[in-house]
Amino acid sequence: MNKDQVEGRLDQAKGKIKEFAGKVVDNDRLEAEGKADRIEGKVQAGFGDSKEAVKDKAKAVIDKI
């Protein structure tokens, strides 16, 4: 697991909490910030997943050589 995966998943969790809090207190801005944080976290985690996949593929190729 790399830094981007960890930070992305943390941002997703933070976004869910913000979004829920915004709904509870009826604050549209807080809810929107939560949604944005979730999306940003999902993108960052996906980037980290892609980096990890490339690293794994490269290692497999090198191991074959």
PDB file of N, CA, C and O in Angstrom:
ATOM      1  N   MET A   1       0.850  -1.166   0.000  1.00  0.00           N
ATOM      2  CA  MET A   1       0.000   0.000   0.000  1.00  0.00           C
ATOM      3  C   MET A   1       0.901   1.236   0.000  1.00  0.00           C
ATOM      4  O   MET A   1       1.858   1.320   0.769  1.00  0.00           O
ATOM      5  N   ASN A   2       0.582   2.185  -0.867  1.00  0.00           N
ATOM      6  CA  ASN A   2       1.414   3.376  -0.959  1.00  0.00           C
ATOM      7  C   ASN A   2       0.699   4.592  -0.352  1.00  0.00           C
ATOM      8  O   ASN A   2      -0.460   4.524   0.056  1.00  0.00           O
ATOM      9  N   LYS A   3       1.430   5.687  -0.313  1.00  0.00           N
ATOM     10  CA  LYS A   3       0.951   6.917   0.321  1.00  0.00           C
ATOM     11  C   LYS A   3      -0.360   7.413  -0.294  1.00  0.00           C
ATOM     12  O   LYS A   3      -1.267   7.827   0.428  1.00  0.00           O
ATOM     13  N   ASP A   4      -0.461   7.372  -1.614  1.00  0.00           N
ATOM     14  CA  ASP A   4      -1.665   7.857  -2.284  1.00  0.00           C
ATOM     15  C   ASP A   4      -2.888   7.015  -1.918  1.00  0.00           C
ATOM     16  O   ASP A   4      -3.983   7.550  -1.752  1.00  0.00           O
ATOM     17  N   GLN A   5      -2.707   5.731  -1.796  1.00  0.00           N
ATOM     18  CA  GLN A   5      -3.826   4.859  -1.412  1.00  0.00           C
ATOM     19  C   GLN A   5      -4.317   5.195  -0.006  1.00  0.00           C
ATOM     20  O   GLN A   5      -5.519   5.306   0.233  1.00  0.00           O
ATOM     21  N   VAL A   6      -3.387   5.352   0.906  1.00  0.00           N
ATOM     22  CA  VAL A   6      -3.749   5.631   2.301  1.00  0.00           C
ATOM     23  C   VAL A   6      -4.425   6.995   2.421  1.00  0.00           C
ATOM     24  O   VAL A   6      -5.497   7.115   3.014  1.00  0.00           O
ATOM     25  N   GLU A   7      -3.794   8.017   1.856  1.00  0.00           N
ATOM     26  CA  GLU A   7      -4.362   9.363   1.952  1.00  0.00           C
ATOM     27  C   GLU A   7      -5.716   9.452   1.255  1.00  0.00           C
ATOM     28  O   GLU A   7      -6.631  10.117   1.740  1.00  0.00           O
ATOM     29  N   GLY A   8      -5.835   8.788   0.132  1.00  0.00           N
ATOM     30  CA  GLY A   8      -7.104   8.804  -0.593  1.00  0.00           C
ATOM     31  C   GLY A   8      -8.225   8.174   0.209  1.00  0.00           C
ATOM     32  O   GLY A   8      -9.340   8.695   0.241  1.00  0.00           O
ATOM     33  N   ARG A   9      -7.940   7.069   0.848  1.00  0.00           N
ATOM     34  CA  ARG A   9      -8.978   6.403   1.642  1.00  0.00           C
ATOM     35  C   ARG A   9      -9.319   7.203   2.897  1.00  0.00           C
ATOM     36  O   ARG A   9     -10.466   7.204   3.345  1.00  0.00           O
ATOM     37  N   LEU A  10      -8.330   7.879   3.460  1.00  0.00           N
ATOM     38  CA  LEU A  10      -8.601   8.758   4.602  1.00  0.00           C
ATOM     39  C   LEU A  10      -9.479   9.937   4.187  1.00  0.00           C
ATOM     40  O   LEU A  10     -10.397  10.320   4.913  1.00  0.00           O
ATOM     41  N   ASP A  11      -9.193  10.511   3.017  1.00  0.00           N
ATOM     42  CA  ASP A  11     -10.013  11.612   2.517  1.00  0.00           C
ATOM     43  C   ASP A  11     -11.446  11.154   2.244  1.00  0.00           C
ATOM     44  O   ASP A  11     -12.396  11.901   2.479  1.00  0.00           O
ATOM     45  N   GLN A  12     -11.595   9.934   1.750  1.00  0.00           N
ATOM     46  CA  GLN A  12     -12.935   9.405   1.519  1.00  0.00           C
ATOM     47  C   GLN A  12     -13.704   9.312   2.839  1.00  0.00           C
ATOM     48  O   GLN A  12     -14.870   9.699   2.913  1.00  0.00           O
ATOM     49  N   ALA A  13     -13.050   8.802   3.870  1.00  0.00           N
ATOM     50  CA  ALA A  13     -13.705   8.667   5.170  1.00  0.00           C
ATOM     51  C   ALA A  13     -14.046  10.043   5.742  1.00  0.00           C
ATOM     52  O   ALA A  13     -15.142  10.255   6.262  1.00  0.00           O
ATOM     53  N   LYS A  14     -13.099  10.970   5.642  1.00  0.00           N
ATOM     54  CA  LYS A  14     -13.334  12.334   6.125  1.00  0.00           C
ATOM     55  C   LYS A  14     -14.510  12.966   5.387  1.00  0.00           C
ATOM     56  O   LYS A  14     -15.335  13.656   5.984  1.00  0.00           O
ATOM     57  N   GLY A  15     -14.573  12.723   4.093  1.00  0.00           N
ATOM     58  CA  GLY A  15     -15.669  13.273   3.289  1.00  0.00           C
ATOM     59  C   GLY A  15     -17.013  12.710   3.690  1.00  0.00           C
ATOM     60  O   GLY A  15     -18.002  13.441   3.740  1.00  0.00           O
ATOM     61  N   LYS A  16     -17.065  11.413   3.977  1.00  0.00           N
ATOM     62  CA  LYS A  16     -18.327  10.798   4.406  1.00  0.00           C
ATOM     63  C   LYS A  16     -18.803  11.411   5.713  1.00  0.00           C
ATOM     64  O   LYS A  16     -19.993  11.675   5.890  1.00  0.00           O
ATOM     65  N   ILE A  17     -17.860  11.637   6.632  1.00  0.00           N
ATOM     66  CA  ILE A  17     -18.218  12.230   7.921  1.00  0.00           C
ATOM     67  C   ILE A  17     -18.728  13.651   7.728  1.00  0.00           C
ATOM     68  O   ILE A  17     -19.745  14.031   8.308  1.00  0.00           O
ATOM     69  N   LYS A  18     -18.025  14.440   6.916  1.00  0.00           N
ATOM     70  CA  LYS A  18     -18.451  15.813   6.649  1.00  0.00           C
ATOM     71  C   LYS A  18     -19.830  15.839   5.987  1.00  0.00           C
ATOM     72  O   LYS A  18     -20.696  16.635   6.348  1.00  0.00           O
ATOM     73  N   GLU A  19     -20.005  14.962   5.023  1.00  0.00           N
ATOM     74  CA  GLU A  19     -21.277  14.916   4.303  1.00  0.00           C
ATOM     75  C   GLU A  19     -22.423  14.567   5.254  1.00  0.00           C
ATOM     76  O   GLU A  19     -23.487  15.184   5.209  1.00  0.00           O
ATOM     77  N   PHE A  20     -22.197  13.583   6.107  1.00  0.00           N
ATOM     78  CA  PHE A  20     -23.212  13.184   7.080  1.00  0.00           C
ATOM     79  C   PHE A  20     -23.505  14.326   8.059  1.00  0.00           C
ATOM     80  O   PHE A  20     -24.662  14.608   8.372  1.00  0.00           O
ATOM     81  N   ALA A  21     -22.444  14.973   8.534  1.00  0.00           N
ATOM     82  CA  ALA A  21     -22.627  16.088   9.468  1.00  0.00           C
ATOM     83  C   ALA A  21     -23.415  17.211   8.802  1.00  0.00           C
ATOM     84  O   ALA A  21     -24.274  17.827   9.433  1.00  0.00           O
ATOM     85  N   GLY A  22     -23.130  17.474   7.550  1.00  0.00           N
ATOM     86  CA  GLY A  22     -23.863  18.509   6.815  1.00  0.00           C
ATOM     87  C   GLY A  22     -25.338  18.189   6.704  1.00  0.00           C
ATOM     88  O   GLY A  22     -26.181  19.080   6.806  1.00  0.00           O
ATOM     89  N   LYS A  23     -25.654  16.916   6.494  1.00  0.00           N
ATOM     90  CA  LYS A  23     -27.059  16.507   6.417  1.00  0.00           C
ATOM     91  C   LYS A  23     -27.742  16.659   7.774  1.00  0.00           C
ATOM     92  O   LYS A  23     -28.880  17.121   7.859  1.00  0.00           O
ATOM     93  N   VAL A  24     -27.029  16.263   8.839  1.00  0.00           N
ATOM     94  CA  VAL A  24     -27.607  16.309  10.188  1.00  0.00           C
ATOM     95  C   VAL A  24     -27.932  17.741  10.601  1.00  0.00           C
ATOM     96  O   VAL A  24     -29.008  18.009  11.135  1.00  0.00           O
ATOM     97  N   VAL A  25     -26.991  18.668  10.351  1.00  0.00           N
ATOM     98  CA  VAL A  25     -27.203  20.050  10.772  1.00  0.00           C
ATOM     99  C   VAL A  25     -27.826  20.906   9.668  1.00  0.00           C
ATOM    100  O   VAL A  25     -27.956  22.121   9.813  1.00  0.00           O
ATOM    101  N   ASP A  26     -28.202  20.267   8.580  1.00  0.00           N
ATOM    102  CA  ASP A  26     -28.839  20.937   7.441  1.00  0.00           C
ATOM    103  C   ASP A  26     -27.973  22.076   6.900  1.00  0.00           C
ATOM    104  O   ASP A  26     -28.438  23.198   6.702  1.00  0.00           O
ATOM    105  N   ASN A  27     -26.699  21.751   6.667  1.00  0.00           N
ATOM    106  CA  ASN A  27     -25.742  22.711   6.145  1.00  0.00           C
ATOM    107  C   ASN A  27     -25.317  22.228   4.757  1.00  0.00           C
ATOM    108  O   ASN A  27     -24.508  21.309   4.631  1.00  0.00           O
ATOM    109  N   ASP A  28     -25.866  22.852   3.727  1.00  0.00           N
ATOM    110  CA  ASP A  28     -25.593  22.430   2.351  1.00  0.00           C
ATOM    111  C   ASP A  28     -24.118  22.568   1.975  1.00  0.00           C
ATOM    112  O   ASP A  28     -23.573  21.742   1.242  1.00  0.00           O
ATOM    113  N   ARG A  29     -23.481  23.623   2.486  1.00  0.00           N
ATOM    114  CA  ARG A  29     -22.069  23.846   2.144  1.00  0.00           C
ATOM    115  C   ARG A  29     -21.187  22.732   2.721  1.00  0.00           C
ATOM    116  O   ARG A  29     -20.313  22.214   2.027  1.00  0.00           O
ATOM    117  N   LEU A  30     -21.413  22.363   3.984  1.00  0.00           N
ATOM    118  CA  LEU A  30     -20.639  21.293   4.608  1.00  0.00           C
ATOM    119  C   LEU A  30     -20.884  19.966   3.895  1.00  0.00           C
ATOM    120  O   LEU A  30     -19.961  19.176   3.698  1.00  0.00           O
ATOM    121  N   GLU A  31     -22.122  19.734   3.517  1.00  0.00           N
ATOM    122  CA  GLU A  31     -22.456  18.510   2.784  1.00  0.00           C
ATOM    123  C   GLU A  31     -21.735  18.468   1.437  1.00  0.00           C
ATOM    124  O   GLU A  31     -21.220  17.425   1.035  1.00  0.00           O
ATOM    125  N   ALA A  32     -21.702  19.605   0.747  1.00  0.00           N
ATOM    126  CA  ALA A  32     -21.024  19.678  -0.552  1.00  0.00           C
ATOM    127  C   ALA A  32     -19.513  19.487  -0.395  1.00  0.00           C
ATOM    128  O   ALA A  32     -18.881  18.821  -1.215  1.00  0.00           O
ATOM    129  N   GLU A  33     -18.936  20.071   0.659  1.00  0.00           N
ATOM    130  CA  GLU A  33     -17.507  19.880   0.916  1.00  0.00           C
ATOM    131  C   GLU A  33     -17.206  18.403   1.160  1.00  0.00           C
ATOM    132  O   GLU A  33     -16.184  17.888   0.706  1.00  0.00           O
ATOM    133  N   GLY A  34     -18.094  17.731   1.873  1.00  0.00           N
ATOM    134  CA  GLY A  34     -17.920  16.308   2.135  1.00  0.00           C
ATOM    135  C   GLY A  34     -17.937  15.494   0.851  1.00  0.00           C
ATOM    136  O   GLY A  34     -17.125  14.589   0.662  1.00  0.00           O
ATOM    137  N   LYS A  35     -18.869  15.828  -0.024  1.00  0.00           N
ATOM    138  CA  LYS A  35     -18.939  15.124  -1.312  1.00  0.00           C
ATOM    139  C   LYS A  35     -17.664  15.354  -2.112  1.00  0.00           C
ATOM    140  O   LYS A  35     -17.124  14.427  -2.716  1.00  0.00           O
ATOM    141  N   ALA A  36     -17.186  16.595  -2.112  1.00  0.00           N
ATOM    142  CA  ALA A  36     -15.958  16.921  -2.846  1.00  0.00           C
ATOM    143  C   ALA A  36     -14.768  16.160  -2.264  1.00  0.00           C
ATOM    144  O   ALA A  36     -13.938  15.642  -3.011  1.00  0.00           O
ATOM    145  N   ASP A  37     -14.681  16.091  -0.936  1.00  0.00           N
ATOM    146  CA  ASP A  37     -13.593  15.350  -0.296  1.00  0.00           C
ATOM    147  C   ASP A  37     -13.653  13.872  -0.660  1.00  0.00           C
ATOM    148  O   ASP A  37     -12.620  13.248  -0.906  1.00  0.00           O
ATOM    149  N   ARG A  38     -14.862  13.311  -0.694  1.00  0.00           N
ATOM    150  CA  ARG A  38     -15.017  11.894  -1.052  1.00  0.00           C
ATOM    151  C   ARG A  38     -14.529  11.650  -2.475  1.00  0.00           C
ATOM    152  O   ARG A  38     -13.812  10.684  -2.734  1.00  0.00           O
ATOM    153  N   ILE A  39     -14.916  12.521  -3.388  1.00  0.00           N
ATOM    154  CA  ILE A  39     -14.524  12.362  -4.789  1.00  0.00           C
ATOM    155  C   ILE A  39     -13.013  12.510  -4.938  1.00  0.00           C
ATOM    156  O   ILE A  39     -12.369  11.730  -5.639  1.00  0.00           O
ATOM    157  N   GLU A  40     -12.460  13.513  -4.277  1.00  0.00           N
ATOM    158  CA  GLU A  40     -11.016  13.721  -4.328  1.00  0.00           C
ATOM    159  C   GLU A  40     -10.281  12.506  -3.764  1.00  0.00           C
ATOM    160  O   GLU A  40      -9.276  12.067  -4.323  1.00  0.00           O
ATOM    161  N   GLY A  41     -10.776  11.978  -2.676  1.00  0.00           N
ATOM    162  CA  GLY A  41     -10.158  10.797  -2.077  1.00  0.00           C
ATOM    163  C   GLY A  41     -10.241   9.585  -2.975  1.00  0.00           C
ATOM    164  O   GLY A  41      -9.300   8.796  -3.063  1.00  0.00           O
ATOM    165  N   LYS A  42     -11.380   9.439  -3.644  1.00  0.00           N
ATOM    166  CA  LYS A  42     -11.549   8.304  -4.546  1.00  0.00           C
ATOM    167  C   LYS A  42     -10.568   8.379  -5.713  1.00  0.00           C
ATOM    168  O   LYS A  42      -9.991   7.370  -6.118  1.00  0.00           O
ATOM    169  N   VAL A  43     -10.387   9.579  -6.245  1.00  0.00           N
ATOM    170  CA  VAL A  43      -9.440   9.771  -7.345  1.00  0.00           C
ATOM    171  C   VAL A  43      -8.016   9.484  -6.879  1.00  0.00           C
ATOM    172  O   VAL A  43      -7.264   8.792  -7.566  1.00  0.00           O
ATOM    173  N   GLN A  44      -7.643  10.011  -5.719  1.00  0.00           N
ATOM    174  CA  GLN A  44      -6.286   9.797  -5.215  1.00  0.00           C
ATOM    175  C   GLN A  44      -6.035   8.323  -4.909  1.00  0.00           C
ATOM    176  O   GLN A  44      -4.961   7.801  -5.208  1.00  0.00           O
ATOM    177  N   ALA A  45      -7.013   7.659  -4.322  1.00  0.00           N
ATOM    178  CA  ALA A  45      -6.861   6.230  -4.023  1.00  0.00           C
ATOM    179  C   ALA A  45      -6.740   5.434  -5.322  1.00  0.00           C
ATOM    180  O   ALA A  45      -5.950   4.494  -5.407  1.00  0.00           O
ATOM    181  N   GLY A  46      -7.519   5.810  -6.323  1.00  0.00           N
ATOM    182  CA  GLY A  46      -7.431   5.141  -7.624  1.00  0.00           C
ATOM    183  C   GLY A  46      -6.070   5.329  -8.266  1.00  0.00           C
ATOM    184  O   GLY A  46      -5.522   4.404  -8.866  1.00  0.00           O
ATOM    185  N   PHE A  47      -5.525   6.536  -8.136  1.00  0.00           N
ATOM    186  CA  PHE A  47      -4.184   6.805  -8.647  1.00  0.00           C
ATOM    187  C   PHE A  47      -3.171   5.915  -7.931  1.00  0.00           C
ATOM    188  O   PHE A  47      -2.291   5.331  -8.564  1.00  0.00           O
ATOM    189  N   GLY A  48      -3.300   5.816  -6.619  1.00  0.00           N
ATOM    190  CA  GLY A  48      -2.406   4.965  -5.842  1.00  0.00           C
ATOM    191  C   GLY A  48      -2.543   3.505  -6.223  1.00  0.00           C
ATOM    192  O   GLY A  48      -1.550   2.783  -6.299  1.00  0.00           O
ATOM    193  N   ASP A  49      -3.779   3.065  -6.465  1.00  0.00           N
ATOM    194  CA  ASP A  49      -4.010   1.686  -6.894  1.00  0.00           C
ATOM    195  C   ASP A  49      -3.326   1.426  -8.235  1.00  0.00           C
ATOM    196  O   ASP A  49      -2.728   0.370  -8.444  1.00  0.00           O
ATOM    197  N   SER A  50      -3.422   2.399  -9.139  1.00  0.00           N
ATOM    198  CA  SER A  50      -2.792   2.255 -10.453  1.00  0.00           C
ATOM    199  C   SER A  50      -1.275   2.184 -10.336  1.00  0.00           C
ATOM    200  O   SER A  50      -0.628   1.366 -10.990  1.00  0.00           O
ATOM    201  N   LYS A  51      -0.717   3.051  -9.497  1.00  0.00           N
ATOM    202  CA  LYS A  51       0.735   3.012  -9.281  1.00  0.00           C
ATOM    203  C   LYS A  51       1.168   1.654  -8.748  1.00  0.00           C
ATOM    204  O   LYS A  51       2.182   1.104  -9.178  1.00  0.00           O
ATOM    205  N   GLU A  52       0.402   1.121  -7.818  1.00  0.00           N
ATOM    206  CA  GLU A  52       0.724  -0.175  -7.219  1.00  0.00           C
ATOM    207  C   GLU A  52       0.635  -1.290  -8.263  1.00  0.00           C
ATOM    208  O   GLU A  52       1.464  -2.200  -8.280  1.00  0.00           O
ATOM    209  N   ALA A  53      -0.379  -1.212  -9.137  1.00  0.00           N
ATOM    210  CA  ALA A  53      -0.541  -2.228 -10.177  1.00  0.00           C
ATOM    211  C   ALA A  53       0.630  -2.202 -11.158  1.00  0.00           C
ATOM    212  O   ALA A  53       1.139  -3.250 -11.555  1.00  0.00           O
ATOM    213  N   VAL A  54       1.053  -1.002 -11.543  1.00  0.00           N
ATOM    214  CA  VAL A  54       2.193  -0.875 -12.457  1.00  0.00           C
ATOM    215  C   VAL A  54       3.449  -1.428 -11.785  1.00  0.00           C
ATOM    216  O   VAL A  54       4.242  -2.128 -12.414  1.00  0.00           O
ATOM    217  N   LYS A  55       3.618  -1.113 -10.524  1.00  0.00           N
ATOM    218  CA  LYS A  55       4.783  -1.606  -9.784  1.00  0.00           C
ATOM    219  C   LYS A  55       4.783  -3.132  -9.739  1.00  0.00           C
ATOM    220  O   LYS A  55       5.823  -3.761  -9.936  1.00  0.00           O
ATOM    221  N   ASP A  56       3.622  -3.725  -9.481  1.00  0.00           N
ATOM    222  CA  ASP A  56       3.512  -5.183  -9.424  1.00  0.00           C
ATOM    223  C   ASP A  56       3.795  -5.820 -10.784  1.00  0.00           C
ATOM    224  O   ASP A  56       4.477  -6.842 -10.862  1.00  0.00           O
ATOM    225  N   LYS A  57       3.268  -5.215 -11.859  1.00  0.00           N
ATOM    226  CA  LYS A  57       3.511  -5.738 -13.210  1.00  0.00           C
ATOM    227  C   LYS A  57       4.986  -5.648 -13.566  1.00  0.00           C
ATOM    228  O   LYS A  57       5.552  -6.583 -14.133  1.00  0.00           O
ATOM    229  N   ALA A  58       5.608  -4.521 -13.232  1.00  0.00           N
ATOM    230  CA  ALA A  58       7.026  -4.346 -13.534  1.00  0.00           C
ATOM    231  C   ALA A  58       7.857  -5.383 -12.779  1.00  0.00           C
ATOM    232  O   ALA A  58       8.805  -5.943 -13.329  1.00  0.00           O
ATOM    233  N   LYS A  59       7.505  -5.633 -11.542  1.00  0.00           N
ATOM    234  CA  LYS A  59       8.226  -6.630 -10.748  1.00  0.00           C
ATOM    235  C   LYS A  59       8.067  -8.020 -11.369  1.00  0.00           C
ATOM    236  O   LYS A  59       9.022  -8.795 -11.410  1.00  0.00           O
ATOM    237  N   ALA A  60       6.869  -8.332 -11.848  1.00  0.00           N
ATOM    238  CA  ALA A  60       6.623  -9.632 -12.468  1.00  0.00           C
ATOM    239  C   ALA A  60       7.462  -9.795 -13.735  1.00  0.00           C
ATOM    240  O   ALA A  60       8.007 -10.868 -13.992  1.00  0.00           O
ATOM    241  N   VAL A  61       7.562  -8.726 -14.523  1.00  0.00           N
ATOM    242  CA  VAL A  61       8.358  -8.779 -15.743  1.00  0.00           C
ATOM    243  C   VAL A  61       9.822  -8.959 -15.417  1.00  0.00           C
ATOM    244  O   VAL A  61      10.509  -9.760 -16.050  1.00  0.00           O
ATOM    245  N   ILE A  62      10.301  -8.225 -14.440  1.00  0.00           N
ATOM    246  CA  ILE A  62      11.706  -8.330 -14.042  1.00  0.00           C
ATOM    247  C   ILE A  62      12.011  -9.720 -13.502  1.00  0.00           C
ATOM    248  O   ILE A  62      13.080 -10.270 -13.767  1.00  0.00           O
ATOM    249  N   ASP A  63      11.082 -10.287 -12.751  1.00  0.00           N
ATOM    250  CA  ASP A  63      11.293 -11.624 -12.198  1.00  0.00           C
ATOM    251  C   ASP A  63      11.375 -12.691 -13.297  1.00  0.00           C
ATOM    252  O   ASP A  63      12.024 -13.721 -13.115  1.00  0.00           O
ATOM    253  N   LYS A  64      10.719 -12.444 -14.436  1.00  0.00           N
ATOM    254  CA  LYS A  64      10.766 -13.401 -15.548  1.00  0.00           C
ATOM    255  C   LYS A  64      12.106 -13.370 -16.265  1.00  0.00           C
ATOM    256  O   LYS A  64      12.518 -14.355 -16.878  1.00  0.00           O
ATOM    257  N   ILE A  65      12.778 -12.238 -16.184  1.00  0.00           N
ATOM    258  CA  ILE A  65      14.041 -12.055 -16.918  1.00  0.00           C
ATOM    259  C   ILE A  65      15.141 -12.801 -16.270  1.00  0.00           C
ATOM    260  O   ILE A  65      16.275 -12.766 -16.747  1.00  0.00           O
TER     261      ILE A  65
END
